[in-house]
Amino acid sequence: MHFLSEDLEQYIAKHSEPEPPLLEELSRETHLKVIQARMITGHFQGRVLSMLSHIIAPKRILEIGTYTGYSALCLAEGLVSNGSLHTIEVNPELAHIQKKYFEKSDYSKQIHTYLGNALDIIPQFEQPFDLVFIDAEKKQYDAYFEAVLKVSKPGTVILSDNVLWTGKVVAPLDPKDKTTQALLEYNKKLATDPRVQTSLLPIRDGLTMSRVL
């Protein structure tokens, strides 16, 4: 589902920062070799993530859902010189693409990858994060959020992707659609949770930005 016309989407991309060559290469390989390549962050949203990361200038970033590594590389662009990005992926079949492009990037020594269930891995972190990007199993968003709060601090920014779910959040709900139901509950929670300040941004498939209070 396109929330904007294809012409407007092309215009927006054309009048935003160009896609870096390495990310363009990664996007091409993802679309050629990976099933459900539409899950990749992509040019415009990637530049938004990069911009937000630059504004925040994080020392520590946590990403839940690496996929092929596109969003991690975008977020890494804003890291301070001694900063680190920790990214978690449950699918081992994507590791070879991640490794290839992380090693080709300027951030190879700053990106740390983890394979497994994020809910098992997150509690192992001892230091708080400045920026978090949640983009994994949608039915687990609430659990990810609660786990992330425990490794956050006042001012930590938590980004949640795909919160509009191709418009299903405003369509009649199919009782069998547990994913949409989970996102409806998650969106309502973030909008009213006194622990965070939240704005839902109509970027691509919906990107919620929450700031820990």
C-alpha positions in Angstrom: 0.0 0.0 0.0 1.3 3.4 -1.0 0.3 6.3 1.3 1.6 8.8 -1.3 1.5 8.5 -5.1 4.5 6.9 -6.7 5.3 10.3 -8.3 5.4 12.0 -4.9 7.6 9.3 -3.5 10.1 9.7 -6.3 10.0 13.5 -5.9 10.7 13.1 -2.1 13.6 10.8 -2.7 15.0 13.0 -5.5 14.9 16.0 -3.1 16.5 14.3 -0.2 20.1 13.3 0.4 21.3 10.8 -2.3 21.6 7.2 -1.4 25.2 6.3 -0.6 26.8 4.0 -3.2 27.4 1.2 -0.7 23.7 1.2 0.4 22.6 1.3 -3.2 24.7 -1.8 -3.8 23.3 -3.5 -0.7 19.7 -2.7 -1.7 20.3 -4.2 -5.2 21.8 -7.4 -3.8 19.0 -7.7 -1.2 16.4 -7.5 -4.0 18.2 -10.0 -6.1 18.9 -12.6 -3.5 16.6 -12.3 -0.5 13.0 -13.3 -0.1 10.6 -10.4 0.9 13.2 -7.8 -0.1 10.5 -5.1 0.4 11.4 -5.4 4.1 14.6 -3.4 3.5 14.6 0.1 4.9 15.3 1.8 1.6 16.6 5.1 0.4 14.3 7.7 1.9 13.7 6.1 5.2 17.3 5.3 5.4 18.2 9.0 5.0 15.7 9.8 7.8 17.3 7.3 10.1 20.7 8.8 9.3 19.5 12.3 9.9 18.0 11.4 13.3 21.1 9.6 14.3 23.3 12.6 13.4 21.0 14.9 15.4 21.2 12.6 18.4 24.9 11.8 18.0 24.6 8.6 20.0 27.4 6.8 21.7 25.4 3.5 21.8 22.8 2.3 19.4 20.6 -0.8 19.7 18.8 -2.3 16.7 16.3 -5.1 17.0 16.0 -6.7 13.5 19.1 -6.4 11.4 17.7 -8.0 8.2 20.5 -7.4 5.6 22.1 -4.5 7.4 20.8 -1.5 5.6 19.2 0.3 8.5 22.2 -0.5 10.8 24.5 1.2 8.3 22.2 4.3 8.1 22.1 4.6 11.9 25.8 4.1 12.3 26.4 7.2 10.3 25.5 9.4 13.3 27.7 7.6 15.8 30.3 9.5 17.7 33.8 8.5 16.9 34.1 6.0 19.8 30.5 4.9 19.5 29.1 1.4 18.9 26.0 -0.1 17.3 24.6 -3.4 18.6 22.2 -5.2 16.2 20.2 -8.4 16.8 18.9 -10.7 14.1 17.1 -14.0 14.5 17.6 -15.4 11.0 21.1 -16.9 10.5 20.7 -17.0 6.7 21.1 -13.2 6.4 24.5 -13.1 8.3 26.6 -13.4 5.1 25.1 -10.3 3.5 25.3 -8.4 6.8 29.0 -9.3 7.3 29.9 -8.5 3.7 28.5 -4.9 3.8 29.5 -4.1 7.4 33.1 -5.0 6.5 33.0 -2.8 3.4 31.7 0.1 5.4 33.5 2.8 7.5 31.8 1.4 10.6 33.0 -2.2 10.6 34.8 -1.9 13.9 31.8 -0.2 15.5 29.0 -2.6 14.5 28.5 -5.6 16.7 26.1 -8.4 15.6 24.1 -10.8 17.7 22.2 -13.9 16.5 19.2 -15.0 18.5 16.1 -13.9 20.3 16.3 -10.3 21.2 14.3 -10.8 24.4 17.1 -13.2 25.5 19.9 -10.9 24.4 18.8 -7.4 25.5 19.0 -8.2 29.3 22.7 -9.0 28.8 23.5 -5.4 28.0 24.7 -3.4 31.1 25.1 0.1 29.7 22.2 2.2 28.5 21.6 3.1 24.9 21.0 6.5 23.4 19.1 5.4 20.4 17.0 2.2 19.7 15.5 1.0 16.5 12.8 -1.7 16.7 12.1 -3.4 13.4 11.5 -7.1 14.1 8.5 -9.4 14.9 5.5 -7.1 15.2 3.6 -9.2 17.7 6.6 -8.8 20.0 6.8 -5.0 19.9 5.4 -4.5 23.3 7.8 -7.0 24.8 10.7 -5.4 23.0 9.7 -2.0 24.2 9.5 -3.1 27.8 12.9 -4.8 27.5 14.4 -1.8 25.9 13.2 0.6 28.6 15.4 -1.4 31.1 18.5 -0.5 29.0 17.4 3.1 28.4 17.9 6.4 30.2 16.1 9.8 30.2 16.5 11.2 26.7 16.9 7.8 25.0 15.1 7.8 21.6 13.2 4.7 20.7 12.1 4.3 17.0 9.5 1.7 16.1 9.0 0.8 12.4 6.0 -0.4 10.4 3.5 0.9 12.9 0.9 1.8 10.2 1.2 -1.8 8.8 0.2 -0.9 5.2 -2.9 0.9 6.5 -4.4 -2.1 8.3 -4.4 -0.1 11.5 -7.3 2.0 10.2 -9.1 -0.8 8.3 -11.8 -3.1 9.7 -9.9 -5.6 11.9 -9.9 -9.3 10.9 -10.3 -11.2 14.3 -7.7 -13.7 13.0 -5.1 -10.9 12.3 -3.1 -11.1 15.5 -0.3 -8.9 14.0 -2.5 -5.9 13.3 -4.2 -6.3 16.7 -0.8 -6.3 18.4 0.2 -3.1 16.5 -3.1 -1.4 17.4 -2.5 -2.1 21.1 1.2 -1.0 20.8 0.4 2.3 19.1 -2.3 3.0 21.7 0.1 2.2 24.5 2.9 4.4 23.2 0.5 7.4 22.7 -0.6 7.2 26.4 2.4 5.8 28.2 3.6 8.4 30.8 7.2 7.0 30.6 7.7 8.4 27.0 6.9 11.3 24.8 5.7 9.9 21.4 5.0 11.1 17.9 3.9 8.8 15.1 5.5 9.9 11.8 3.9 9.1 8.5 7.2 8.0 7.0 6.9 5.0 4.6 5.0 2.4 6.6 4.9 4.5 9.8 7.8 5.3 12.1 7.1 6.1 15.8 9.6 8.2 17.7 9.4 8.0 21.4 11.7 9.8 23.9 12.2 8.3 27.3 11.3 10.8 30.1 
